[in-house]
Amino acid sequence: MIGYLRPDGRKGVRDTILVVYLVECAHFVAREIASAFAPQKVQVIGFPGCYPNDYAFAMMRALCTHPNVGAVALVSLGCEGFDRGELGSAIAASGRPTTTLTIQETGGTRRTIETGRRWIAATLESLQATPRVPLAWADLIIGTICGGSDGTSGITANPAIGRCFDTLVRDGTACIFTEAGELVGCEDFMASRSPDPAVADEVYRCLSKAATYDHAMGHGSFAPGNAEGGLTTQEEKSMGAYAKSGDSAIMGVLRPCERPARGGLFLVDDIPEGAPVFGYPNVNDNAKLAELIACGAQILLFSTGRGSVVGSAIAPVVKICANPDTFERLGDDMDINAGAILSGTATLDQVGAQIRDAIADICRGAETKSEALGHQEFILSYKTYGALGPSCLART
Amino acid sequence: MGVADDPRLIALSPRDNVCVACADLAAGERLIVDGAPLGLDANVALGHKVARHDIAAGADIVKYGARIGIATRAIGRGQHVHVHNMKSGYLPTYTLDAAHRYLGRTE
């Protein structure tokens, strides 16, 4: 496996240029700049809000200095609340080529698009010189979520991802999972998987936050349709989601933007702190993927039963399809057919090994289905981790 | 080794005392599980659970290697396991000590 070496010693599996809008008012210009280039090389991310938010700043800083990112063009309208100077300095300090285009100063839409495209064309040339180095399993951080789940997800794709995670953890990879709201009911089991009592305590704290938050938002309960699909209890449903994590000990609980310090299995706490302020913890699957990427994940494993088609900006997404009928219908979007377990033509271990092989192929340049189709979904919303937020979320 | 196990019923963890149906199965069907025959007492739809061993009333139901509930009556090998013979063992801890622990820390 081959990685792109960054000045800070981290290794990426892609060498993407990001065009980053710092408020929705700059989104169109950013998209137009990127549209002249292949989506696999130049991608758009951004933050739509005009008012500043510590979480959003920390996310943008983590994403713009992610090892899969080779260079960054910031696009500012000029009067938004986002601190473009500080973000630009952080990117420059990471050793990446970067520029800040301020639409109000550059002279409007047309001139900013032309300036941006010229910068990117020149930067694409200079990225040819990015050093390529051998990449080991211990250099990787792999994230997982599920989306568009159905009754097959907990039987095939999720436990198969768990088998894959078990082998990755043995080889020193950091494996991260999230979606605390989906795990309510298995807190005792998860705590028993944490060798460190302080980590077990963090697991309880995270899941109780999730349960209270979901209650406040009016969702998160066990639905009648679950029982029709054969699920009897809340803890059974949650264990189906937890199955993606495999059998490893939980080594720590991270907040978004915190990177695992070593290999092993880590939970990413996606639940905001304090009373609910900005709504749902994460508004959709891509918001979760963005947090896992901000925690350093270079590659993401996405379990789906009904068939999600999304990819993501920055990190390749491997779609693992739980349901053989869905795979039949949406095969162009699916990387792995975990439904073969239901057909009796593959075992959980065999599908786990296929997922591991797919990761290795990506690290040798192979495109995932969503990358080849040009997917680059991205979303970032307001969130607060309050006064208890970890140091990684502080601005300085 | 005896006869190969039927892939239509799988145990997700070796510690489990239930198997999951990978297809819709009919009452009276005989399948091989753990090398021995197992007869189904009811129609079992895809995704539903079947007892892999005899399970005593009050014993844990184990799936994914974890307790997912408690048997409310004795369940024989091959019987369908669902709301009629098991219940949740989950106490919503967020309403109890864990919530106190969390709130105590944030205030």
Interface residues (C-beta under 8 A of the other chain):
Chain A: G151 T152 G154 I155 P159 V184 G185 C186 E187 D188 F189 D201 Y204 R205 L207 S208 K209 A211 T212 H215 A227 G229 G230 L231 T232 T233 Q234 E235 E236 M239 G240 Y242 A243 D247 E273 G274 I341 L342 G344 L348 G386 L388
Chain B: P7 R8 I10 L12 V20 A21 C22 A23 A45 L46 G47 H48 K49 I61 K63 Y64 G65 A66 R67 I68 G69 V81 H82 V83 M86 K87 S88 G89 Y90 P92 T93 Y94 A98 A99 R101 Y102 R105 T106
